[in-house]
Amino acid sequence: MTNNELYVSVDVETSGPVPGEYSLLSIGACLVADPNTSIYLELQPDSTMHDPEAVAVSGLDLEKLKQEGLAPQEAMRTLERWLESSCLRGQKAVFVGLNAPFDWSFVNYYFHKYLGSNPFGFTAIDMKAYFMGASGCSWGETKSSHMSTKLKPRSAPNHNALDDARFQAELFALMLANRNDR
């Protein structure tokens, strides 16, 4: 990692498989280098569409989110401010995700829809692809359970966006440490 890059582990829970039709329900983010520097946001659904299985996996209550969640624009502004406050002068926040194409697509869509731009830019580090390249494993061996067997993190995922972001940060830090040991 160079000094001008700030790796940010991000995980989301959603009401379905694609942004624009389904809602972003929660966002968890933390710094890879310091997972205690973190943010957790729950959002009001911005669509009535939902996949009952996706919502059940998240453990979130859509009716409760309608009443108590942040308006999507407020949530994205809060995340943007947190990213700005976490970056040192000249640093760029780099989105890191386990299955980043999914999580990044929702975050990117919401940033553009509600704020007009995405502070992460148009790229992300996908931990599955990174692990595959670093370890030489097959794509089928990029599941978090396989990564955990190889890397031995102390934490485990549980479908809470912040807990999962911290788990992912630990996994990515272990990947980076293994890279530096070569």
Disulfide bonds with the S-S distance in Angstrom:
none
